[in-house]
Amino acid sequence: MKIRYCDALVIGGGLAGLRVAVQTQEKGLNTIVLSLVPVKRSHSAAAQGGMQSSLANTVMGEGDNEDVHFADTVKGSDWGCDQVVARMFVTTAPKATRQLAEWGVPWTRVRKGPREVVINAQRTTIVEKEEAHGLINARDFGGTKKWRTCYTADATGHTMLYGVANRAIRDQAEIHERKELMRLIVEGSRCYGAVVRDQITGEIEAYVAKATCIATGGWGRIYRTTTNAVICEGTGQAAVLETGLATLGNPEAVQFHPTPIVPSGILLTEGCRGDGGVLRDVDGHRFMPDYEPEKKDLASRDVVSRRMMEHIRKGKGVPSPFGEHLWLDISILGREHIEKNLRDVREIAMTFNGIDPADPGPKGWLPVRPAQHYSMGGIRTKPTGESTAIDGLFACGEAACWDLHGFNRLGGNSVAETVVAGMIVGSYMADYCHRHEIDIDTRLVRDALRQEETYLQEILDRPEHKGMSIFDIKRRMQVIMDEKVGIFRHGETLREAVDELQELLKLSREAAVAYKCPRANPELEQAYRVPKMLKIALSVAYGALLRTESRGAHYREDYTKRDDLHWLKRTIIRWSDPEATLPEVGYEPLEILKMEMPPAFRGYGRKGQIIENPLSAQRAEEVEAIRRKLEAEGKDRFAIQEALMPFELPENYKAKNERLGVGYA
């Protein structure tokens, strides 16, 4: 029986988990990070485009601040986010960006004087101020009013991951790689750590800690076509769900990115369109202005993905052996820009498609089609990052429903969330560890270890039988999710998906493995992972079936309107019966009368598609009255914001951010 003890246990070695570890380690705690892969090979490295942060250094970002970033985030979420969390996030993001620069992240910098950019498919010259020279640059991204996405060419996630990983190593956080979460150690409503499996030896081990943070990333691999790495299977969230106590929030909120390349599905960053690239159809026509005349190709991701699929449905797709697609044209940016700022995109295109996107005209156009990209839902937490149901359990990053993103995430907000939430949640987690001691009976740990060992042996002992293998079950699940729980959803097909997924879950619980060795056995790994993945898939599909409205990335063709009257609430999923084939579903209301920014039209997408809640107008009047009164009294925007919706932050993260030309105003 192998048991390791620590103060803070972080499960997940991507940006979010490592940033939590830095925070807890620097607050004097012994921290262990468990990672399924070497941490510098985490899926965080795949992020290309950038990190949203209202620094306002570039001329195209002038006037940006926390208020503008907050408004963009709330609108982007289709009023599904927690506005307190959004305020915490936008206030801390500039501090996180500048801190990363101190840690060695080589942000692309502003150069003074004129430079040529492409805006609305037209070459334009902008002039950067002399005093901005050398400051962190930013590019345009979808759903934003200002250029605020800070970047390092198109390798932002890579450079950020190395910067944060090196900091964690410098701070002597222990990193244990090739470890897989199997179950949490929970007694009553308190988490004491986790049972994990060593991927090299097959050995089952226990880690006991004062506090545990889940930062295992998203669940994209429940879909067949996804931009997610093969390790993004959602088993971390499923292990939390299997406690029977902790919950998932908004699992049906799944984002589809507009521009994965066909057929590999590898993501081409939103920075392609942010830098001025455009989408074209089979005729070479730039079609997005026809649908979204204001934001065009830079509407929010949910809108662009739907418009692309609508256009394909109208017969404007490009036929190919891999299905119809559309074109992404970045050739208009010019070779120099592409080879400097979009070099990874160019390498992907040349390696997987034999296309040089810098070649002018149709020769350089890239075949793209929307694919699953991000899970806005996850482990439901408080604004502190702690589980709403289990003491000592925290979650962070894409694994969590913190809930920054609501029903649609803005590009650049997820990379920012990893480090911002890591700072905030890590600080609250450290405070929790300082207030609590480990008080656990060793028999509880031993029993948890034996239960997992018994479960794995039971899988190995199952008699071989004819029928679907565990690999067949997994593939069928992914096809169902693609075809029936995708960009466009309908009650009839969602019901079919739920019924089929339930049958697959039953089959997965009986699936045998041909190879009986407990080590280095991919079939065994799938046999214990796939039932977990199916629970996540069922949570997504069932939540989507029950939510009879369209909001953000959740689009129901049989209920096309956003219904603020009945559905301004967060889906809460619990799986208390381990033998059940469906989760229990509840809801958590979003309180309009406490919102700083009450529900309204997003500014993009179709107008007239809202069933309004009368409380929205009431709250809008209250907000305007408070604003007018305080402005008349000479109060600044910070005092007005605090009066509208107070929020708390640890450390000094609530301190004002300095910006070029305006100071701390």
C-alpha positions, 0 to 999 in steps of 0.5 A: 500500500503506497500512500504519499502525503502533501499539503496541496494536491493538484491533479492536472499538469496544464497551465491551470494546474501548474499556476495553482501549484505555483501559488500554493508553493509560494505560500509555503505549502508542500505541493504535488502535481500529478500529470497524465503526460509530461507537463510541458506536453500538456494540451495547454501547449496547443493554444495558439491565438492569445490571452485576453487582457485589457492592457490597452497598449496598442492604438487599436486598444485605446479606451479598453479597460476592465469594464469593456472586457467585462461587457464583452465577456458577459455578452459573449456568454449570452448572459449565462456566466457568473458576473461576479466571477467575470469581474474577478477575472477581468480585474486580475487578467492584466496583472497575470499578463505582466507577471508572465512577462516577468517569468519569461513569456516573450510576448509580441511587443508594440513597435512605434510608428506606422504599420500595415494591418488588414481590417475588414479585408482591407489593408490599412496603416495604423500608427503606434505611439512612441510611448507604447514602443516595447509594451505588450502587443494585442490582436483582434479576436471575435466578440470583442470591441477592442484589440486586447488579445496578447500573444506570442506569434501563434504559439501563445499556449506553448510559451505560457506553458513553458513559463509557468512550468519553469516557475513551478520547477523553480519553486520546487513543486513536486511533479509526478508524471504519468499518473492517472486519477481513478477516484477521490478519497471522500468521507462525509463531505470532505475530500482527503486526496485521490487514488491514482494509477501509475501509467508505467507500472500499473500500480495503484497509489494514494495521495492524501492532502489537506486540499485537492484541485482538479485541473484535468482540462476538457472532455472533447474526446467524447466527440469524434471530431474535436480539436482536443488532444487524445488525453482530453477525455473528461475522466477527471470530471467523471471521477468527481461526479462519481463521488455522488456529491459533487456536481457538474454545471452546464455540461450541455454548453459545448463550444464548436470552433469555426476553423479546424482544418479538414480533414485532420481537425487540427485547430487554426487559431482565431488569430487568423481571422483576428489578424484579418483573414476571412471565410469564403465559400465554394464561389470564393465569396466572403459570406460572413458579412451577409449574415453578420454585417457588424462583426462579420468574420469576428462574431462570437464563435458560436455564431460563426460556427452556426453561420458556416454550417447554415451556409453549407446547408444552402449548398455553398460548401466545397465538396471533398472526400472528407465532406463539405467544407469552407475556405479560410483565406489568410493569403490576404495578410501577406507572406511576411505577416504569415511567416512571422505571426502565423508560422505554426498555422503555416506549418500545420497547413503545409504538413497536413494539407500540402498548402502554403497559406501565404500563396496568393489567391485560391492556391493558399486557401485552407479547408475548414469546418467547425468542430468541437473545441471547448467545454464551458461546463465542468465541476461546479465551484464557488467563486473561490474555486471550491466545490459547492458540495465537498469541502477541500475539493477545488477545480480550476481551468476548463475542468471547472464551471467557475462560471466565467464563460456561461454558454459561450466562451470568447476566444482568448478568455480560456488561456487567460482563465487558466492563469488568472483562475490559477492565481485566484483559486490557488490563493484560496486553496492555500488559505484553506490548507493553512486553516485545516489539518489532515485528519483521516483514518488510514483504513479509509485510504486502504479501503479506497485503494482496495476498491480500485484494485478490486474494480480493475481485477474485476474488469480483467476477470470478465469472461470474453464474449462476442459483441461490441468491444470497448473500442467499438463502444467508444467509437459509437459514442463519439459518432452519436455525439457528433451527429446528434449533440452537435452545433444544431440540436433537436429534441427528437435526435437528442432523445435518440442520443440519450437512449443510445448512450444509456445502452452503451453505458450498460454495455461498457460495464460488462465489456471484457478485455482480451489481454489480461495483464494489468500493466501497459494494457491500452484495452484495460485503460479504455475499459475503465475510462469509457464508462466515465466518458459515457457518463459525461456524454450523457450529462451533455446530451441529457442537459441539452435535451432538457434545456428547451431554449437556444443560448450561446453554443447550445442551439435548439432548432425546435426552440430557437429563442433565448428564453430568459423568462424560463431558462436563465439558470445554470444546469446542475448535474449529480450522479448519486446512484452509481448503477443509474444510467442517467444523472439527476438534473437540477437548476441554479437560478441566475439572479437578475436583480443582482447583476451588474449587467442585466440581460439584453441583446448581445450585439451579434446574432439574430435580433428578436430571438429573446423571450424577455424576463420583466426583471431585466428591464427593472434591473436595467432601470435600477442600474441606470439610476445608481449610475446617474446618482453616483456620476452626479456625486463625482464618483469614478467608475470603480466606485460605481461598479462597486455599488452595482455589484461588489466582489472580493479578490484575494491578495492585492489582485483587486488593485487598480491596473495602470494603462498607457495615457490614463494611469490608474483611472 
